């Protein structure tokens, strides 16, 4: 696997983790975006593995979901 493929796989895994945690809490993408002070489209792109994020965004997602980083980074 090339570096580009590694990054793509990691982004997709992160997005899947985020979607799973959000869904398990019964939270919509819209609500997560509101709590994390993000655009809904940004949350959609993160969950689809279509964008990389800043550490500050990771912290916002963690706080909004009430989880630590390891939960969202599991398997990456």
DRENDO-1510 file (C-alpha; in Angstrom, 1 decimal, always signed):
<recs>
REC; n; res; u; v; w
REC; 1; UNK; +0.0; +0.0; +0.0 .
REC; 2; UNK; +1.4; +3.4; -0.9 .
REC; 3; UNK; +1.4; +6.4; +1.4 .
REC; 4; UNK; -1.6; +7.9; -0.4 .
REC; 5; UNK; -3.5; +4.7; +0.0 .
REC; 6; UNK; -2.5; +4.5; +3.7 .
REC; 7; UNK; -3.8; +8.0; +4.3 .
REC; 8; UNK; -7.0; +7.3; +2.5 .
REC; 9; UNK; -7.6; +4.1; +4.5 .
REC; 10; UNK; -6.9; +6.0; +7.8 .
REC; 11; UNK; -9.3; +8.8; +6.9 .
REC; 12; UNK; -12.0; +6.3; +6.0 .
REC; 13; UNK; -11.4; +4.4; +9.3 .
REC; 14; UNK; -11.6; +7.6; +11.3 .
REC; 15; UNK; -14.9; +8.5; +9.5 .
REC; 16; UNK; -16.4; +5.1; +10.2 .
REC; 17; UNK; -15.4; +5.4; +13.9 .
REC; 18; UNK; -17.0; +8.8; +14.1 .
REC; 19; UNK; -20.2; +7.7; +12.4 .
REC; 20; UNK; -20.4; +4.7; +14.7 .
REC; 21; UNK; -20.0; +6.7; +17.9 .
REC; 22; UNK; -22.3; +9.4; +16.7 .
REC; 23; UNK; -25.0; +6.9; +15.6 .
REC; 24; UNK; -24.7; +4.9; +18.8 .
REC; 25; UNK; -25.6; +8.0; +20.7 .
REC; 26; UNK; -28.6; +8.7; +18.5 .
REC; 27; UNK; -27.0; +11.9; +17.4 .
REC; 28; UNK; -27.6; +13.4; +13.9 .
REC; 29; UNK; -24.8; +14.9; +11.8 .
REC; 30; UNK; -26.6; +18.2; +12.2 .
REC; 31; UNK; -26.5; +18.0; +16.0 .
REC; 32; UNK; -22.9; +17.0; +16.1 .
REC; 33; UNK; -22.0; +19.8; +13.8 .
REC; 34; UNK; -23.8; +22.2; +16.0 .
REC; 35; UNK; -22.2; +21.0; +19.2 .
REC; 36; UNK; -18.7; +20.9; +17.6 .
REC; 37; UNK; -19.2; +24.3; +16.0 .
REC; 38; UNK; -18.6; +22.8; +12.5 .
REC; 39; UNK; -20.4; +23.0; +9.2 .
REC; 40; UNK; -22.7; +20.0; +8.6 .
REC; 41; UNK; -20.9; +19.5; +5.2 .
REC; 42; UNK; -17.6; +19.2; +7.1 .
REC; 43; UNK; -19.0; +16.4; +9.4 .
REC; 44; UNK; -20.4; +14.7; +6.3 .
REC; 45; UNK; -16.9; +14.9; +4.6 .
REC; 46; UNK; -15.1; +13.6; +7.7 .
REC; 47; UNK; -17.5; +10.6; +8.0 .
REC; 48; UNK; -17.0; +9.8; +4.3 .
REC; 49; UNK; -13.2; +9.9; +4.7 .
REC; 50; UNK; -13.0; +12.7; +2.2 .
REC; 51; UNK; -11.1; +15.3; +4.3 .
REC; 52; UNK; -8.3; +15.4; +6.8 .
REC; 53; UNK; -8.8; +17.3; +10.1 .
REC; 54; UNK; -6.9; +19.5; +12.5 .
REC; 55; UNK; -6.2; +18.5; +16.0 .
REC; 56; UNK; -8.5; +21.2; +17.2 .
REC; 57; UNK; -11.3; +19.6; +15.2 .
REC; 58; UNK; -10.6; +16.3; +16.8 .
REC; 59; UNK; -10.8; +17.9; +20.2 .
REC; 60; UNK; -14.2; +19.5; +19.4 .
REC; 61; UNK; -15.5; +16.2; +18.2 .
REC; 62; UNK; -14.3; +14.4; +21.3 .
REC; 63; UNK; -15.9; +17.0; +23.6 .
REC; 64; UNK; -19.2; +17.0; +21.6 .
REC; 65; UNK; -19.4; +13.2; +21.7 .
REC; 66; UNK; -18.1; +12.8; +25.3 .
REC; 67; UNK; -15.4; +10.4; +24.2 .
REC; 68; UNK; -11.6; +10.4; +24.2 .
REC; 69; UNK; -9.4; +10.4; +21.1 .
REC; 70; UNK; -8.7; +6.7; +21.3 .
REC; 71; UNK; -12.3; +5.9; +20.6 .
REC; 72; UNK; -12.2; +7.8; +17.3 .
REC; 73; UNK; -8.7; +6.7; +16.4 .
REC; 74; UNK; -9.3; +3.0; +17.1 .
REC; 75; UNK; -7.8; +0.8; +14.5 .
REC; 76; UNK; -5.9; +3.5; +12.7 .
</recs>
